[in-house]
Each structure stands twice: as C-alpha cells, then as structure tokens.
C-alpha cells in the first residue's frame, strides 16, 4: 500500500473508531487552533495549508456546494465582493514546472549479525533510528511451540530515551521461519548537541527468549556502532494512554505472531478489565465499512504481571492478527474503580499503524507515482489589505494527489497567513475557490502593521504570485503551477472608536476597526473574569455591517501578561490587567455609509486536556440531577493526544451539543454578558 493510501486508511480508521459517536471534540480542537494561532503570531503556511488539504479532500469526496457566480457562498464578505464585480477575471492557464526530487532520508543500517541460543537462531538484518521512533528488522528460525520472543530493548549508552509512548513487534511466516519487525516510540536526543550537530550513537539491542509461560531462557545480544539518529516527518498515531474518572490506563506494547496477539496493559485501578480486540483490514478501511463489521475477539488469557507501585499490569492473549490487518481497536468493556464499583463507558486504544506498516528508508521500496496530465486555469482573483481569494479550474486531477497553495510576493517569498478555506463546485468538481487572510504581526515599533501585501501594492494594485503545488512531498518530486497576479488591491478603512461598555462587572473596549470590502478585523481589550484563558465566544460573537452578518472566524491574542505577552500594543488604551485581541469576521463594507454592530454576548474559557477531578465530579453530580451521565476521557498517543466528552445518558429530547454546553456551564467555563458596540462606517 502506498503512503498516501496508508494515510487515507489511517484517517478513515481514526475518524471511525478513535472518537465514539457520543464524543464531540470540536470545541477542544477549535480552542486549540485558536490558542495556537493567537500565541504564535506567524503561523506556518504549511500548517495552514495542511488544514486546507483536509478541506480539499472532503470537497473532492463530497462535492461541496459552489457556483461561479456565488463563488464564496456562505462568506458574506466575498459574496458581496463577487456581486459588486470586484473579482478580477483572469482566465490564465499555467504550465507546470517539475519540483526537484526531495532529498531522501538515509537508509536503515544493514547489519546481518547472527546468534544462536537454545536451538533458536536470530539474524539482525538492520537497525533504523529516528529521534521519535526506532526500529529493527530480523529473521528467526528454530523457534519451537514451547518458546517465544519477548519485547526487544534498546540501550543508547549515555543518551537516555525519554517520553516512552508504546511499542509493537510483528512476526510473520517466511521461507526459513519468521520475519520480524519491532518499532518503539520514544524520544532519543543528545541535548548537549541537539540542533547543533547530528546525533550519532552506539546502540545495544537485546531480544529475550522465553518459554511458553513467559519465563526467561536466554537473551540475544547485538550491537551497532556509530548509528545516525534521523529526523523523519511523522511520528505515528497509536493511542498509548487514556485518562478516565481520575485514573489512567496505558497500552505498553503489543506483540503479534502466527500463534497469538499479546498486549500489556497497565492501569491505576484494582480488578481485571474486560477486553475486546477488533482488527480492521485495509479494504474495509478504504470502503469505509462500518466498525461493527470488523472481526473481533475476546482474550484467551489475562495474566497478571509485575507492576510499579500504585499500578496493576496484565498481559492479555488474543487470537493472531491477520497479515492483512491495517489497524486494530483494543476496547476495555468494563473496569472497576478503587471502591470496587464498575466504571461505566468503554475505553479504546486505537492503533492505526501496525509495526509492518512503518515504512523504513532503504528497506521498503519507494512508491512509483505518475502525476499525470494536469491543466490549471486561474479564473478569478481578489486582494485587499486583509484578505485574498482565488477561483481556479483543475483538469486531469490525479487521484490521491497532495496540494500546497502559496500566495507570495513578486520575488516568490510566501506571505504569513492567518487563516483560509477552500471549497469546490457541486456541479463542476474541477472548479475550486480558496481564501487567504493575512496574519497580524505585532512589534514594538509599528504595533498596527500587518504582514500583508502592502509592500506589493503599487498605485492601488497587487503584484505577486499564486503557486499551486501537487505532491510536494512525493519521493519522486511534484509539479508547481505559478500564476503572476496583477490585480486591483483594496485598502482597509481604519476607525478608532475607543468605546467602552461595562457588563456584569467586566469592562470591554472596542479600540480599533479595520474594514475592507471582504473582511473586518476588530481590536478589543477586556478584563478577564479570572486569570484563566478567557476568549470571545465563537458562536456568541457576531458582527453586522448593513444587512450582512458573520460570526467570529478568527481570534488572536495581542496582549495578555498572564500568558507571557507583555508588550502592550500602541492601540490598546484600556488600562489595568487586561487581554487585548484581534477578532476577524468574514464581512466587509459595501462602499456606502452603514452601521457596524459588534456584539459579544459571552466569554468562554478554553477547555484543558485534563480537567481537575474535583471540578469534574462536582459538574457530573450537578448534571446527574438532570438525568445526564457523562465522563471526560483524554488520551495520549505517539503522535499527539487530546480529550473529549463521553455522553453515557441524557434526556431523549436533548441533543449532544446541549449536553456539552450544560457540562461546560457546570464547570464555570462560560461568562455571559452583553457588550454591544455601534460604529458608523463612512467609506
């Protein structure tokens, strides 16, 4: 399976099984994105367009609504721009330019070392070290039914691994016995030389030989000297730990062989969990087959093992995994708390990448991919001081191609972008529209300056480039389409209302407004109800300009001493311990006198990944009186982590969103108010 197909299968698997249907993670994702965007004032164009790649992939699958006349349906600002005839017609086709082939990562280090113990021979074929994960490949012969291999271990000498996030080993039949691959997720860095010199280390590798009961018989020992620690772009996505009701459970490792699948679980509650393993084959993931159709098994044995103080560990033995399996879901059906009561709700460990799926440079063959005959025509373009938009047609679209879009100056230097989006035409899926918002840059000398196309605007026109790139990370290289842009550029109207409103004891001031035909950015300062991370509510913050209205679409912190941003912008006049933000809305002026109304009806606190147990229990008890049972479950994986609400019981006429809002309200994460500002706009 090609890496792109593996990624697609993994995304399907994660979306289908990682998050239960009753869990809504969007508020946490939205909060995370808002915080990241606000505190890192210059977000990477690649990060932005990775978000847009997901939107584009969804558009390709679903055929999202779009029409050329209403190119930006649902975007009040750009709808008005389109209807006012401000989109510049282009109808220009670009010829592709091949991208240089990316520099390949160094291959695995071949070893070919052999050792025989108790009639069992292991040949260590190769070793590969990455700072986020490490792997070995080996062959085994002579292993009897009374023998099995334990989990391999790495020793890097003075370089001590950190942040262990699980490991997996797979064994499959071969002509001479078994082929094995072991992958462990942990951080390997020499902090004395990190970011200064390449990490080179000696590594000792041990593989235990056990009897059928798990007792040690002997240990295979191998060494490799002066092995380079590489930096691959991806670290995995398998769940390692799940927190629930104040406790935690970890999936320490999984070993799969032709005879069995063995998993080690450690947890902080007494009692033995009830387990179930579901394996998913590649074709099922590709066809988005329902999870219920995947084969499942219960453990043949659950064996208690030694554990650290305060923990309990078991090894669960299941039927062997099929070699066609692409991922699995280990579910904990029940578990008892410290008082011996059942903990309701299931916990899930989802492994979307099994050991044999981890591509190893120099071992797994590179995919061969042909980009095909692609033709792109730029149809329309628009630029103002805050935002840009383009409409283009793609013909000869290759299946599974990756995209990267860049807006650059005339010399090809990309702008720092603060947000954007993409959609396709439901009647013509080859036509796409994309929007860009320019990021805010704060500095001591020019606090109100944007990293915008201002330098490229000459006599009211924008001169720059649009780049549309296919397969930019493909091993064979990709293609880039470059369009020269020379279009009208519309300035921003600037207003300084300095209006203050006091509501519920909290003062908020509208300090500044910047308004273009497509977008409005409002600069606000406000007191916070507490030192916590209090933001403008996404849904309860609206801006109306004339008859057009939009909710908050962009949020960035400009000043807040309590989060480490101590340089007060020149436009911030509200004194005291305040937070100052830039809030963006996809609505602009219409070239005539109008009333702008900005309404903030609520502040909301960002949701932490782990909620303190005392607060959680108090909120659960409050909701229990309304017939609601829920829990907060968080997880960590070797590629990240997250958390979400698990709804177990609710009134029949209550939606999940209503339950979620009641939960956050019970935690005190909402602060209602009524801050409404009115400003007369005179273009």
Residue pairs with C-beta under 8 A, 6 or more apart in sequence:
1 9
1 282
1 326
1 357
2 367
2 369
2 400
3 359
3 367
4 367
4 400
4 402
5 286
5 400
6 326
6 353
6 357
8 286
8 400
9 282
9 285
9 286
9 326
9 327
9 352
10 237
10 285
10 326
10 327
10 352
10 353
12 285
12 286
12 288
13 280
13 285
13 326
13 327
13 350
13 352
14 237
14 350
14 352
16 288
16 291
17 278
17 280
17 291
17 327
17 329
17 348
17 350
18 239
18 348
18 350
18 352
19 25
19 644
20 346
20 348
20 646
22 645
22 646
22 647
22 648
22 656
23 633
23 644
23 645
23 646
23 647
24 644
24 645
24 656
24 657
24 660
25 642
25 643
25 644
27 607
27 660
27 664
28 607
28 609
28 642
28 643
28 644
29 642
30 538
31 535
31 606
31 607
34 535
34 538
34 555
34 606
35 533
35 606
36 43
37 43
37 418
37 419
37 554
37 555
37 556
38 555
38 556
38 557
38 581
39 557
39 563
39 565
41 439
41 440
41 441
41 442
41 556
42 416
42 439
42 441
42 451
43 416
43 417
43 418
43 439
45 406
45 414
45 415
45 416
45 417
46 404
48 417
48 418
48 419
48 420
49 403
49 404
49 405
49 406
49 420
51 420
52 403
52 405
52 420
52 421
52 422
52 434
53 402
53 403
53 404
55 421
55 422
55 423
56 403
56 422
56 424
56 432
58 64
59 422
59 423
59 424
59 429
59 432
60 397
60 424
60 429
63 424
63 425
63 426
63 429
64 423
64 424
64 426
65 73
65 423
65 426
66 73
66 423
66 424
66 425
66 426
66 431
66 432
66 433
67 73
67 425
67 427
68 379
68 391
68 425
68 431
69 82
70 79
70 82
71 78
71 82
71 87
71 380
71 389
71 391
71 433
72 78
72 79
72 81
72 82
72 389
72 423
72 433
72 435
73 79
75 435
75 586
76 548
76 549
76 550
76 586
76 587
77 387
77 516
77 517
77 518
77 519
77 520
77 548
77 550
77 585
77 586
77 587
77 588
78 382
78 387
78 389
78 435
78 518
78 586
80 517
80 518
80 548
80 587
80 588
80 590
81 87
81 382
81 389
81 517
81 518
81 588
84 517
84 590
84 591
86 382
86 488
86 490
86 517
87 380
87 381
87 382
87 389
87 391
88 380
88 381
88 382
88 487
88 488
89 379
89 380
90 378
90 379
90 380
90 381
90 483
91 377
91 378
91 379
92 377
92 378
92 483
93 375
93 376
93 377
93 378
94 376
94 378
94 481
94 482
94 483
95 481
96 371
96 374
96 470
96 479
96 480
96 481
97 479
97 480
97 481
97 482
98 477
98 478
98 479
99 469
99 471
99 472
99 477
99 478
99 479
99 480
100 477
101 475
101 476
101 477
102 473
102 474
102 475
102 477
104 361
104 366
104 475
105 230
105 232
105 361
106 228
106 230
106 361
106 362
107 361
107 362
107 363
108 126
108 127
108 128
108 135
108 137
108 360
108 361
108 362
108 363
109 126
109 127
109 128
109 224
109 227
109 228
110 125
110 126
111 124
111 125
111 126
111 127
111 222
111 224
112 123
112 124
112 125
113 123
113 124
113 222
114 121
114 122
114 123
114 124
115 121
115 122
115 220
115 221
115 222
116 122
116 142
117 209
117 217
117 218
117 219
117 220
118 147
118 209
118 217
118 218
119 142
119 144
120 140
120 141
120 142
120 143
120 144
120 147
120 209
121 140
121 141
121 142
122 138
122 139
122 140
122 207
122 220
123 138
123 139
124 136
124 137
124 138
124 205
124 222
125 136
125 137
125 138
125 139
126 136
126 137
126 360
126 362
126 363
127 134
127 135
127 136
127 203
127 205
127 224
127 227
128 134
128 135
128 136
128 230
128 360
128 361
128 363
129 188
129 201
129 203
129 227
129 228
129 229
129 230
130 188
130 229
130 230
130 231
130 232
130 235
131 187
131 188
131 189
131 199
131 229
131 230
131 231
132 185
132 186
132 187
132 232
132 235
132 236
132 638
133 183
133 184
133 185
133 186
133 232
133 235
133 236
133 358
133 638
134 154
134 183
134 184
134 186
134 188
135 181
135 182
135 183
135 184
135 355
135 358
135 360
136 152
136 181
136 182
136 205
137 179
137 180
137 181
137 360
137 363
138 179
138 180
138 181
138 182
138 207
139 174
139 176
139 177
139 178
139 179
139 180
140 149
140 171
140 177
140 178
140 179
140 180
141 176
141 177
141 178
142 177
143 149
143 177
143 178
145 212
145 259
146 211
146 212
147 209
147 210
147 211
147 212
147 217
148 210
148 211
148 212
148 257
148 259
149 169
149 171
149 180
149 207
149 208
149 209
149 210
149 255
149 257
150 207
150 208
150 209
150 210
150 214
150 216
151 167
151 169
151 182
151 208
151 253
151 255
152 169
152 182
152 184
152 205
152 206
152 207
152 208
153 205
153 206
154 161
154 184
154 203
154 204
154 205
155 203
155 204
155 205
155 206
156 188
156 201
156 202
156 203
157 201
157 202
157 203
157 204
158 190
159 188
159 189
159 190
159 199
159 201
161 186
161 187
161 188
162 186
162 187
162 189
163 186
163 187
164 184
164 185
164 186
165 185
165 186
165 236
165 238
165 240
165 636
165 637
165 638
166 184
166 185
166 238
166 240
166 250
166 251
166 252
166 253
166 254
166 638
167 182
167 183
167 184
167 185
167 252
167 253
167 254
168 182
168 183
168 238
168 253
168 254
168 255
168 256
168 351
168 354
168 355
169 180
169 181
169 182
169 183
169 253
169 254
169 255
169 256
169 355
170 180
170 181
170 255
170 256
170 257
170 321
170 354
170 355
170 356
171 178
171 179
171 180
171 255
171 256
171 257
171 258
172 178
172 179
172 180
172 258
172 323
172 356
173 179
173 258
178 257
178 258
181 355
181 356
181 358
182 355
183 236
183 355
183 358
185 235
185 236
185 238
185 240
185 638
188 199
188 201
188 229
189 199
189 229
190 199
190 201
193 199
198 228
198 229
199 228
199 229
200 226
200 227
200 228
200 229
201 226
201 227
201 229
202 223
202 224
202 225
202 226
202 227
203 223
203 224
203 227
204 221
204 222
204 223
205 221
205 222
205 223
205 224
206 219
206 220
206 221
206 222
207 219
207 220
207 222
208 216
208 218
208 219
208 220
209 216
209 217
209 218
209 219
209 220
210 216
210 217
211 217
214 303
214 315
230 361
232 361
233 473
234 639
235 638
235 639
236 353
236 358
236 637
236 638
236 639
237 352
237 353
237 637
237 638
237 639
237 640
238 349
238 350
238 351
238 352
238 353
238 637
238 638
238 639
239 251
239 348
239 349
239 350
239 351
239 635
239 636
239 637
240 250
240 251
240 349
240 635
240 636
240 637
240 638
241 248
241 249
241 250
241 251
241 635
241 636
242 248
242 249
242 347
242 348
242 349
242 633
242 634
242 635
243 610
243 633
243 634
243 635
243 643
244 343
244 345
244 347
244 631
244 633
245 337
245 343
245 613
245 616
245 631
246 613
246 616
247 267
247 268
247 269
247 337
247 343
248 267
248 268
249 265
249 266
249 267
249 268
249 273
249 332
249 335
249 347
250 265
250 266
250 267
251 263
251 264
251 265
251 330
251 349
252 264
252 265
252 266
252 313
253 263
253 264
254 261
254 262
254 263
254 264
254 351
255 261
255 262
255 263
256 262
256 320
256 321
256 354
256 355
257 320
258 320
259 320
260 300
260 317
260 318
260 319
260 320
261 277
261 317
261 318
261 319
261 320
261 321
262 315
262 316
262 317
262 318
263 277
263 315
263 316
263 318
263 330
264 305
264 313
264 314
264 315
264 316
265 273
265 275
265 313
265 314
265 315
265 316
265 332
266 307
266 308
266 311
266 312
266 313
267 273
267 311
267 312
267 313
267 335
268 310
268 311
268 312
269 312
269 335
269 336
269 337
269 338
269 343
270 312
270 336
270 338
270 340
271 335
271 336
271 340
272 302
272 304
272 314
273 302
273 314
273 332
273 333
273 334
273 335
274 332
274 333
274 334
274 335
275 298
275 299
275 302
275 316
275 330
275 331
275 332
275 333
276 296
276 297
276 298
276 330
276 331
276 333
277 296
277 297
277 298
277 299
277 318
277 328
277 329
277 330
277 331
278 291
278 294
278 295
278 296
278 328
278 329
278 331
279 294
279 295
279 296
279 321
279 322
279 325
279 327
279 328
280 291
280 294
280 325
280 326
280 327
280 328
280 329
281 294
281 322
281 324
281 325
281 326
282 324
282 326
283 289
283 324
284 293
284 294
285 326
285 327
291 329
294 329
297 318
297 319
298 318
299 316
299 317
299 318
300 317
300 318
300 319
301 315
301 316
301 317
302 314
302 315
302 316
302 317
303 314
303 315
303 316
303 317
304 312
304 313
304 314
305 313
305 314
305 315
306 313
307 313
321 328
321 354
323 356
325 354
326 352
326 354
326 357
327 350
327 351
327 352
327 353
327 354
328 350
328 351
328 354
329 348
329 349
329 350
329 351
330 348
330 349
330 350
330 351
331 346
331 347
331 348
331 349
332 346
332 347
332 348
332 349
333 346
334 342
334 343
335 342
335 343
335 347
336 342
336 343
337 343
344 629
344 631
344 648
345 631
345 633
345 646
345 648
347 633
366 475
366 476
367 475
368 476
369 471
369 474
369 476
370 398
371 398
371 401
371 470
371 471
371 478
371 479
372 396
372 398
373 396
374 394
374 395
374 396
374 397
374 398
374 470
374 479
374 481
375 394
375 395
375 396
376 392
376 393
376 394
376 395
376 468
376 481
377 392
377 393
377 395
378 390
378 391
378 392
378 466
378 483
379 391
379 392
379 393
379 431
380 389
380 390
380 391
381 388
381 389
381 390
381 391
381 466
381 485
381 487
382 388
382 389
382 390
382 487
382 518
383 453
383 462
383 464
383 485
383 487
383 488
383 489
383 490
384 489
384 490
384 491
384 492
384 516
384 517
384 518
384 519
384 588
385 438
385 450
385 452
385 453
385 454
385 457
385 489
385 490
385 491
385 492
385 514
385 516
386 437
386 438
386 450
386 452
386 492
386 514
386 516
386 518
386 519
386 521
386 584
387 435
387 436
387 437
387 438
387 516
387 518
387 519
388 407
388 435
388 436
388 438
388 453
388 462
389 433
389 434
389 435
389 436
389 518
390 433
390 434
390 466
391 431
391 432
391 433
392 431
392 432
392 434
392 468
393 428
393 430
393 431
393 432
394 430
394 431
394 432
395 430
397 430
398 470
398 471
401 470
401 471
402 470
402 471
402 472
402 473
402 474
402 478
403 468
403 469
403 470
404 467
404 468
404 469
404 472
405 422
405 434
405 466
405 467
405 468
405 469
406 414
406 466
406 467
406 469
407 414
407 415
407 417
407 436
407 464
407 465
407 466
407 467
408 414
408 415
408 464
408 465
408 466
408 467
409 415
409 453
409 455
409 456
409 464
409 465
410 456
410 463
410 464
410 465
412 465
412 467
415 436
415 438
415 439
415 451
415 452
415 453
416 438
416 439
416 441
416 451
417 436
417 437
417 438
417 439
418 437
418 438
418 439
418 440
418 554
418 556
418 584
419 436
419 437
419 553
419 554
419 584
420 434
420 435
420 436
420 437
421 434
421 435
422 432
422 433
422 434
422 435
423 432
423 433
424 430
424 431
424 432
424 433
425 431
425 432
437 519
437 554
437 584
438 450
438 451
438 452
438 453
439 450
439 451
439 556
440 450
440 451
440 521
440 556
440 558
440 582
441 449
441 450
441 451
442 558
442 567
442 569
443 449
444 567
447 569
447 570
447 571
448 512
448 569
448 570
448 571
453 462
453 464
453 489
456 462
456 463
456 464
456 489
457 463
457 489
457 491
460 488
460 489
461 486
461 487
461 488
461 489
462 485
462 486
462 487
462 488
462 489
463 485
463 486
464 485
465 482
465 483
465 484
465 485
466 482
466 483
466 485
467 480
467 481
467 482
467 483
468 480
468 481
468 483
469 478
469 479
469 480
469 481
470 478
470 479
470 480
470 481
471 477
471 478
471 479
472 478
472 480
490 516
490 517
491 516
492 514
492 515
492 516
493 513
493 514
493 515
493 516
493 589
493 681
493 683
494 512
494 513
494 514
495 512
495 513
495 514
495 515
495 679
495 681
496 511
496 512
496 513
496 571
497 510
497 511
497 512
497 513
497 677
497 679
498 509
498 510
498 511
498 573
499 509
499 510
499 677
499 679
500 507
500 508
500 509
500 574
501 507
501 508
501 509
501 675
501 676
501 677
503 673
503 674
503 675
504 671
504 672
504 673
506 526
506 527
506 528
506 529
506 603
506 671
506 673
507 526
507 527
507 574
508 524
508 525
508 526
508 527
508 600
508 673
508 675
509 524
509 525
509 526
509 573
509 574
510 522
510 523
510 524
510 598
510 677
510 679
511 523
511 524
511 525
511 571
511 572
511 573
511 574
511 580
512 522
512 523
512 571
513 520
513 521
513 522
513 523
513 596
513 679
514 520
514 521
514 523
515 521
515 545
515 588
515 589
515 596
515 681
516 588
516 589
517 588
517 589
517 590
517 591
518 586
518 588
519 584
519 585
519 586
519 587
519 588
520 543
520 545
520 584
520 585
520 587
520 588
520 589
520 596
521 554
521 582
521 583
521 584
521 585
522 543
522 582
522 583
522 584
522 585
522 598
523 558
523 569
523 571
523 572
523 580
523 581
523 582
523 583
524 536
524 580
524 581
524 583
524 600
525 559
525 572
525 573
525 574
525 578
525 579
525 580
525 581
526 574
526 578
526 579
526 603
526 675
527 574
527 576
527 577
527 578
527 579
528 534
528 562
528 577
528 578
528 579
528 603
529 603
529 671
531 562
532 605
532 606
533 563
533 605
533 606
534 579
534 603
534 604
534 605
534 671
535 555
535 581
535 603
535 604
535 605
535 606
536 552
536 555
536 581
536 583
536 600
536 603
536 604
537 552
537 600
537 601
537 602
537 603
537 604
537 670
538 551
538 552
538 555
538 604
539 551
539 552
540 600
540 601
540 602
540 604
541 551
541 552
541 583
541 598
541 599
541 600
541 601
541 602
542 549
542 550
542 551
542 552
542 585
542 598
542 599
543 549
543 550
543 552
543 585
543 587
543 596
543 597
543 598
543 599
544 587
544 596
544 597
544 599
545 587
545 588
545 589
545 590
545 594
545 595
545 596
545 597
545 681
546 590
546 592
546 594
546 595
548 587
548 590
549 587
550 585
550 586
550 587
551 585
552 583
552 584
552 585
553 584
553 585
553 586
554 582
554 583
554 584
554 585
555 581
555 582
555 583
555 584
556 581
556 582
557 563
557 565
557 579
557 580
557 581
558 565
558 569
558 572
558 580
558 581
558 582
559 565
559 566
559 567
559 568
559 569
559 572
559 578
559 579
559 580
560 578
560 579
560 580
561 577
562 577
562 579
568 580
569 580
572 578
572 580
574 580
589 681
589 683
591 683
592 683
593 680
593 681
593 682
593 683
594 680
594 681
595 678
595 679
595 680
595 681
596 678
596 679
596 680
596 681
597 676
597 677
597 678
598 676
598 677
598 679
599 674
599 675
599 676
599 677
600 673
600 675
600 676
601 672
601 673
601 674
601 675
602 670
602 671
602 672
602 673
603 670
603 671
603 673
604 664
604 669
604 670
604 671
605 668
605 669
605 670
605 671
607 643
607 664
607 669
609 634
609 641
609 642
609 643
610 634
610 643
611 632
611 667
615 667
616 632
616 667
618 666
619 663
619 666
619 667
620 629
620 630
620 631
622 666
623 629
623 630
623 659
623 662
623 663
623 666
626 651
626 662
627 649
627 650
627 651
628 647
628 649
628 650
628 651
628 654
628 659
628 662
628 663
629 647
629 648
629 649
629 650
630 645
630 646
630 647
630 648
630 649
630 650
630 659
630 663
631 645
631 646
631 648
632 643
632 644
632 645
632 646
633 643
633 644
633 645
633 646
634 641
634 642
634 643
634 644
635 641
635 642
635 643
645 659
645 660
645 663
647 656
647 659
647 660
650 656
650 659
661 670
664 670
